[in-house]
Amino acid sequence: MQNLNWTSEFDAAITVCDEKAIIISMNDKACKTFEKYGGKNLIGKSLYDCHNEKSQQAINELLSSGKKNIYSIEKNGIKKLIHQSPWYKEGKIAGLVELSIEIPFEMEHFVRKID
């Protein structure tokens, strides 16, 4: 079986931390997105050091509760969907994954019916 590293060039920023909020992985887009803060050099750093007190509390809540945090933001003329969710190892929270996906300002929404 081939080693498929699909995340490296995926067109959304993917950042992963462990259960202590230490960044353990960033794909190319995440490194570029956070370039002015250190980019790839953020791997091994704490998320708590990169965020204000309110965000630190949110990180702590996500790591302890297993809840998800999903919202949209606009920054520098770009709208993004942010999806922060725990990842698990052997049924226990092992850290968080953040997906930051650029989305259009106007976007279609579909309601699918189940047959």
N, CA, C and O of each residue as an XYZ file, in Angstrom:
460
protein
N       0.847     -1.182      0.000
C       0.000      0.000      0.000
C       0.893      1.246      0.000
O       1.862      1.326      0.754
N       0.557      2.200     -0.842
C       1.358      3.423     -0.919
C       1.035      4.363      0.227
O      -0.077      4.363      0.755
N       2.018      5.163      0.603
C       1.829      6.181      1.623
C       1.190      7.392      0.949
O       1.854      8.087      0.180
N      -0.058      7.650      1.217
C      -0.802      8.729      0.583
C      -0.891      9.922      1.533
O      -1.671      9.903      2.485
N      -0.103     10.945      1.277
C      -0.117     12.150      2.106
C      -0.919     13.224      1.383
O      -0.358     14.193      0.874
N      -2.225     13.044      1.343
C      -3.101     13.942      0.602
C      -3.206     15.314      1.249
O      -3.560     16.279      0.573
N      -2.911     15.427      2.532
C      -3.119     16.700      3.219
C      -2.086     17.763      2.874
O      -2.386     18.953      2.966
N      -0.877     17.370      2.479
C       0.197     18.354      2.305
C      -0.160     19.450      1.305
O       0.115     20.622      1.563
N      -0.765     19.098      0.174
C      -1.091     20.092     -0.850
C      -2.590     20.373     -0.946
O      -3.046     20.988     -1.910
N      -3.350     19.927      0.044
C      -4.792     20.169      0.080
C      -5.054     21.667      0.205
O      -4.357     22.353      0.953
N      -6.050     22.182     -0.517
C      -6.295     23.626     -0.587
C      -7.158     24.145      0.565
O      -8.107     24.901      0.355
N      -6.818     23.731      1.769
C      -7.388     24.269      3.003
C      -6.302     24.106      4.057
O      -5.529     23.149      4.022
N      -6.251     25.042      4.986
C      -5.240     24.965      6.042
C      -5.667     23.916      7.061
O      -6.782     23.955      7.581
N      -4.760     22.974      7.339
C      -5.016     21.930      8.328
C      -3.928     22.012      9.393
O      -2.740     21.855      9.109
N      -4.364     22.261     10.624
C      -3.441     22.329     11.755
C      -3.912     21.318     12.791
O      -5.100     21.242     13.104
N      -2.961     20.535     13.327
C      -3.293     19.495     14.291
C      -2.439     19.702     15.544
O      -1.237     19.954     15.462
N      -3.090     19.591     16.707
C      -2.352     19.646     17.966
C      -2.621     18.374     18.752
O      -3.559     17.631     18.464
N      -1.771     18.139     19.761
C      -1.976     16.983     20.630
C      -2.850     17.371     21.821
O      -3.383     18.479     21.874
N      -2.993     16.452     22.774
C      -3.884     16.672     23.926
C      -3.382     17.781     24.858
O      -4.137     18.259     25.705
N      -2.130     18.190     24.712
C      -1.579     19.287     25.517
C      -1.545     20.595     24.736
O      -0.938     21.571     25.176
N      -2.194     20.612     23.581
C      -2.291     21.790     22.702
C      -0.969     22.134     22.033
O      -0.752     23.284     21.653
N      -0.082     21.153     21.885
C       1.171     21.355     21.167
C       0.927     21.041     19.688
O       0.424     19.967     19.359
N       1.278     21.964     18.805
C       1.083     21.759     17.369
C       1.991     20.627     16.908
O       3.208     20.683     17.087
N       1.390     19.598     16.312
C       2.162     18.436     15.862
C       2.178     18.295     14.348
O       2.976     17.527     13.811
N       1.310     19.023     13.651
C       1.272     18.911     12.194
C       0.604     20.136     11.581
O      -0.373     20.666     12.109
N       1.158     20.565     10.458
C       0.562     21.638      9.664
C       0.797     21.286      8.200
O       1.904     20.909      7.817
N      -0.245     21.409      7.385
C      -0.020     21.179      5.957
C       0.555     22.453      5.329
O       0.712     23.473      6.000
N       0.866     22.376      4.036
C       1.500     23.509      3.342
C       0.680     24.788      3.461
O       1.226     25.863      3.708
N      -0.642     24.667      3.282
C      -1.526     25.848      3.325
C      -1.523     26.473      4.723
O      -1.526     27.698      4.848
N      -1.516     25.653      5.767
C      -1.470     26.181      7.133
C      -0.141     26.891      7.377
O      -0.109     27.963      7.981
N       0.942     26.300      6.915
C       2.260     26.941      7.075
C       2.283     28.302      6.395
O       2.821     29.264      6.943
N       1.703     28.383      5.208
C       1.661     29.653      4.479
C       0.723     30.650      5.169
O       1.042     31.833      5.279
N      -0.430     30.167      5.632
C      -1.403     31.026      6.309
C      -0.802     31.677      7.551
O      -1.047     32.853      7.822
N      -0.019     30.912      8.300
C       0.558     31.399      9.550
C       2.042     31.749      9.419
O       2.783     31.754     10.402
N       2.458     32.042      8.182
C       3.856     32.340      7.890
C       4.410     33.488      8.741
O       5.526     33.392      9.252
N       3.647     34.563      8.895
C       4.161     35.713      9.645
C       4.287     35.426     11.136
O       4.903     36.202     11.867
N       3.703     34.310     11.597
C       3.814     33.908     12.999
C       4.855     32.798     13.194
O       5.079     32.336     14.313
N       5.481     32.382     12.105
C       6.504     31.351     12.203
C       6.314     30.193     11.244
O       7.227     29.388     11.058
N       5.135     30.097     10.626
C       4.891     29.032      9.645
C       5.217     27.662     10.187
O       4.746     27.290     11.261
N       6.011     26.912      9.464
C       6.359     25.541      9.832
C       7.052     25.472     11.200
O       6.983     24.450     11.883
N       7.715     26.556     11.593
C       8.390     26.585     12.896
C       7.417     26.589     14.072
O       7.838     26.459     15.222
N       6.113     26.739     13.794
C       5.120     26.654     14.860
C       4.935     25.213     15.339
O       4.447     24.983     16.445
N       5.326     24.242     14.507
C       5.229     22.841     14.929
C       6.119     22.662     16.151
O       7.298     23.016     16.136
N       5.537     22.107     17.205
C       6.238     21.952     18.478
C       5.913     23.050     19.480
O       6.285     22.957     20.650
N       5.218     24.093     19.024
C       4.824     25.205     19.896
C       3.412     24.972     20.438
O       2.638     24.198     19.875
N       3.097     25.643     21.522
C       1.783     25.530     22.148
C       0.776     26.469     21.489
O       1.091     27.621     21.190
N      -0.431     25.969     21.266
C      -1.513     26.835     20.776
C      -1.806     27.956     21.766
O      -2.204     29.051     21.371
N      -1.609     27.682     23.044
C      -1.878     28.694     24.067
C      -0.979     29.915     23.882
O      -1.387     31.034     24.194
N       0.233     29.715     23.380
C       1.154     30.834     23.159
C       0.773     31.670     21.943
O       1.250     32.793     21.784
N      -0.087     31.123     21.085
C      -0.461     31.788     19.833
C      -1.821     32.481     19.910
O      -2.260     33.081     18.929
N      -2.492     32.406     21.060
C      -3.861     32.907     21.169
C      -4.062     33.758     22.415
O      -3.327     33.649     23.396
N      -5.092     34.616     22.344
C      -5.442     35.451     23.491
C      -6.168     34.609     24.553
O      -6.449     33.430     24.338
N      -6.462     35.227     25.684
C      -7.055     34.505     26.812
C      -8.405     33.866     26.463
O      -8.663     32.729     26.858
N      -9.259     34.573     25.735
C     -10.561     34.029     25.360
C     -10.383     32.782     24.480
O     -11.060     31.774     24.686
N      -9.482     32.852     23.511
C      -9.222     31.707     22.637
C      -8.576     30.562     23.406
O      -8.856     29.395     23.131
N      -7.718     30.882     24.361
C      -7.102     29.849     25.195
C      -8.167     29.072     25.965
O      -8.095     27.849     26.086
N      -9.156     29.801     26.484
C     -10.260     29.144     27.204
C     -11.049     28.240     26.265
O     -11.454     27.145     26.655
N     -11.270     28.690     25.028
C     -12.001     27.885     24.037
C     -11.219     26.615     23.703
O     -11.805     25.538     23.599
N      -9.912     26.731     23.536
C      -9.070     25.563     23.253
C      -9.173     24.565     24.401
O      -9.357     23.369     24.178
N      -9.054     25.058     25.615
C      -9.144     24.206     26.800
C     -10.500     23.496     26.861
O     -10.572     22.307     27.173
N     -11.562     24.228     26.563
C     -12.917     23.645     26.580
C     -13.047     22.543     25.526
O     -13.611     21.485     25.807
N     -12.536     22.779     24.329
C     -12.610     21.773     23.271
C     -11.827     20.520     23.661
O     -12.291     19.401     23.443
N     -10.649     20.709     24.233
C      -9.822     19.569     24.620
C     -10.428     18.774     25.779
O     -10.246     17.560     25.860
N     -11.136     19.445     26.661
C     -11.697     18.745     27.814
C     -13.096     18.181     27.561
O     -13.475     17.176     28.161
N     -13.858     18.818     26.682
C     -15.258     18.409     26.488
C     -15.496     17.518     25.270
O     -16.444     16.735     25.240
N     -14.623     17.647     24.265
C     -14.854     16.910     23.022
C     -15.828     17.606     22.087
O     -16.188     17.059     21.045
N     -16.255     18.804     22.452
C     -17.171     19.557     21.595
C     -16.437     20.073     20.360
O     -15.208     20.109     20.320
N     -17.215     20.470     19.357
C     -16.684     21.089     18.142
C     -16.929     22.588     18.197
O     -17.819     23.051     18.909
N     -16.144     23.343     17.448
C     -16.319     24.783     17.322
C     -16.277     25.106     15.832
O     -15.247     24.939     15.179
N     -17.404     25.569     15.303
C     -17.517     25.811     13.865
C     -18.095     27.209     13.652
O     -19.134     27.558     14.212
N     -17.403     28.002     12.834
C     -17.853     29.368     12.582
C     -17.233     29.869     11.283
O     -16.363     29.212     10.711
N     -17.680     31.031     10.820
C     -17.049     31.656      9.655
C     -16.459     32.986     10.086
O     -16.930     33.623     11.028
N     -15.412     33.390      9.371
C     -14.757     34.669      9.635
C     -14.474     35.370      8.312
O     -14.473     34.750      7.248
N     -14.237     36.662      8.402
C     -13.743     37.422      7.257
C     -12.504     38.163      7.725
O     -12.532     38.866      8.735
N     -11.415     38.000      6.982
C     -10.164     38.656      7.332
C      -9.417     38.961      6.047
O      -9.260     38.086      5.195
N      -8.960     40.188      5.901
C      -8.217     40.621      4.715
C      -8.978     40.343      3.418
O      -8.381     39.965      2.409
N     -10.306     40.533      3.451
C     -11.116     40.350      2.253
C     -11.381     38.900      1.874
O     -11.883     38.628      0.783
N     -11.048     37.964      2.765
C     -11.257     36.539      2.499
C     -12.192     35.981      3.566
O     -11.990     36.199      4.761
N     -13.210     35.262      3.123
C     -14.145     34.619      4.038
C     -13.734     33.161      4.200
O     -13.406     32.482      3.227
N     -13.756     32.691      5.446
C     -13.332     31.328      5.727
C     -14.319     30.627      6.644
O     -14.961     31.246      7.493
N     -14.422     29.334      6.452
C     -15.129     28.460      7.372
C     -14.069     27.827      8.257
O     -13.119     27.224      7.759
N     -14.226     27.961      9.567
C     -13.299     27.375     10.525
C     -14.020     26.220     11.213
O     -15.109     26.383     11.761
N     -13.393     25.062     11.170
C     -13.959     23.867     11.813
C     -12.882     23.307     12.742
O     -11.843     22.820     12.296
N     -13.155     23.390     14.041
C     -12.228     22.880     15.046
C     -12.902     21.715     15.748
O     -14.009     21.843     16.271
N     -12.226     20.589     15.754
C     -12.840     19.376     16.289
C     -11.768     18.484     16.909
O     -10.638     18.442     16.423
N     -12.117     17.773     17.980
C     -11.137     16.851     18.550
C     -10.893     15.657     17.636
O     -11.753     15.271     16.845
N      -9.698     15.083     17.763
C      -9.412     13.797     17.141
C      -9.133     12.825     18.288
O      -8.744     13.227     19.385
N      -9.336     11.566     18.011
C      -9.305     10.564     19.074
C      -8.288      9.464     18.795
O      -8.007      9.130     17.644
N      -7.748      8.915     19.869
C      -6.881      7.742     19.800
C      -7.343      6.796     20.902
O      -7.345      7.148     22.082
N      -7.734      5.593     20.498
C      -8.237      4.582     21.423
C      -9.381      5.121     22.275
O      -9.471      4.832     23.469
N     -10.258      5.912     21.643
C     -11.455      6.418     22.304
C     -11.254      7.635     23.199
O     -12.216      8.129     23.785
N     -10.019      8.130     23.316
C      -9.747      9.291     24.158
C      -9.315     10.471     23.288
O      -8.674     10.294     22.252
N      -9.676     11.670     23.724
C      -9.271     12.870     22.984
C      -7.749     12.923     22.934
O      -7.071     12.906     23.962
N      -7.230     12.987     21.703
C      -5.779     13.012     21.496
C      -5.297     14.396     21.067
O      -4.092     14.629     20.978
N      -6.224     15.314     20.800
C      -5.872     16.659     20.370
C      -6.982     17.276     19.559
O      -8.127     16.828     19.609
N      -6.641     18.303     18.814
C      -7.605     19.022     17.982
C      -7.110     19.115     16.543
O      -5.909     19.141     16.274
N      -8.075     19.165     15.631
C      -7.800     19.437     14.223
C      -8.548     20.715     13.870
O      -9.731     20.853     14.181
N      -7.864     21.644     13.225
C      -8.519     22.837     12.714
C      -8.419     22.835     11.200
O      -7.331     22.743     10.632
N      -9.579     22.937     10.556
C      -9.660     23.118      9.108
C     -10.060     24.560      8.865
O     -11.050     25.029      9.427
N      -9.315     25.262      8.045
C      -9.628     26.629      7.672
C      -9.796     26.642      6.154
O      -8.825     26.528      5.405
N     -11.049     26.783      5.717
C     -11.403     26.622      4.309
C     -11.911     27.943      3.758
O     -12.883     28.499      4.269
N     -11.253     28.450      2.713
C     -11.734     29.670      2.068
C     -13.041     29.366      1.357
O     -13.157     28.369      0.644
N     -14.029     30.242      1.559
C     -15.349     30.055      0.937
C     -15.785     31.363      0.279
O     -15.352     32.440      0.687
N     -16.646     31.267     -0.743
C     -17.130     32.492     -1.385
C     -18.070     33.269     -0.464
O     -18.705     32.687      0.416
N     -18.155     34.578     -0.667
C     -19.061     35.392      0.137
C     -20.510     35.012     -0.136
O     -21.333     34.972      0.779
N     -20.807     34.742     -1.368
C     -22.146     34.278     -1.743
C     -22.002     32.816     -2.138
O     -21.194     32.464     -2.997
N     -22.794     31.980     -1.499
C     -22.619     30.554     -1.700
C     -23.983     29.884     -1.714
O     -24.851     30.200     -0.901
N     -24.161     28.966     -2.635
C     -25.413     28.233     -2.693
C     -25.542     27.315     -1.489
O     -24.554     26.811     -0.954
N     -26.782     27.114     -1.081
C     -27.085     26.186      0.008
C     -28.198     25.271     -0.470
O     -29.222     25.745     -0.962
N     -28.011     23.982     -0.332
C     -28.987     23.007     -0.786
C     -29.561     22.250      0.395
O     -28.849     21.908      1.340
N     -30.845     21.997      0.329
C     -31.496     21.117      1.294
C     -31.838     19.836      0.540
O     -32.667     19.840     -0.370
N     -31.202     18.765      0.923
C     -31.410     17.485      0.252
C     -32.509     16.701      0.954
O     -32.552     16.621      2.182
N     -33.373     16.140      0.170
C     -34.440     15.305      0.705
C     -33.990     13.861      0.724
O     -33.326     13.381     -0.195
N     -34.359     13.194      1.771
C     -34.057     11.764      1.874
C     -35.241     11.009      1.279
O     -36.388     11.219      1.674
N     -34.949     10.132      0.331
C     -36.022      9.358     -0.311
C     -36.468      8.217      0.565
O     -37.362      7.460      0.185
